[in-house]
Amino acid sequence: MSSVDIIRFQENISKLMEVAMSGEEIVITKNETPVLKLTAVSPQKKINRHAGTAKGLVWISEDFDQPLDDFKDYM
């Protein structure tokens, strides 16, 4: 991970973006205090979801929507 002052970052933004896209993290500082981190965004894997793939794995109790005994005082 490298660190660069915000003024130097503004002067070299294109080159530093290329460095970040190659996998290196760059911390941008202002008055020697870290304020930003420049990193590449990794591509997200596409998840193939199909309706009905959890069939039989999920069930709902018959009394799911019935009031709970603990809350009778609040009814």
Protein Blocks (a to p, Z undefined) as FASTA:
>chain_A
ZZddfklmmmmmmmmmmmmmnopacdddeehiafbdcddddddddddddehklgokaccd
fklmgccfklmmmZZ
